[in-house]
């Protein structure tokens, strides 16, 4: 059994490939599980940015495992509104909880929280940087939908510049021999840092502004929302906001078994008509968040053994 007890989850780079695979296997055992293995444990959610899936799937996981959740879902109702620093908030809340879940608009906020907290910290999204638990549930989904993780042809499309879910997933895919195509407007290109990660790992990738050439060979299409809140200039957002819409017409060029994923929320980048497509996986993907986050919490809090044996 891999040792997750007491660990922070700040970036996907904190975990070896074997550990990630172990987590996915553990998550399969937690699917649909309601069992009070987290009785007496308290998890705090410090969410300084909007969230539906990450926040509620973590709360659902804690509830199904018999633990308790405390916290806030908006910076305005925390003492940040009175001028409290993140470091002070963390120092206080760690006295109330066994684990901290943090989402924050600033890159590096989760790392900072982890430096101040004695209890484990899980990064639930720090600015445009990383979103590791999204990546774990994305991998869980890919394995279910595509039947494997290795050697897949994967197309990322949308906001590759500000999309933290993309940054984390791209980094992990280097360990799985993926062929990657990056489709975005020039302005929303995958940042140099992540392109270097791919290049250093010897992963072949191509970049294009239109999906036509990429779709026919793809095993999985990962679509993302244009991250409006990260644009310093609203005029730049206006220029790219309607860059792509995946519809059934576009999918005619794709394989019948192309898995279509999206971390959600969706704005207009996938037409509603696609929802009925048998391989539109995005709602299943969001639901898998409970199993993956249940496993992660149980492992970090040292309560997974009775489910794993
Ligand atoms: C993502 C995020 O917050 O980065 N949402 C999520 O957690 N599922 C993606 C997004 O907001 O576009």
Boltz pocket constraint, residues with backbone or C-beta under 6 A from the ligand:
constraints:
  - pocket:
      binder: B
      contacts: [[A, 50], [A, 53], [A, 54], [A, 124], [A, 125], [A, 131], [A, 134], [A, 163], [A, 164], [A, 165], [A, 224], [A, 225], [A, 227], [A, 263], [A, 264], [A, 265]]
      max_distance: 6.0
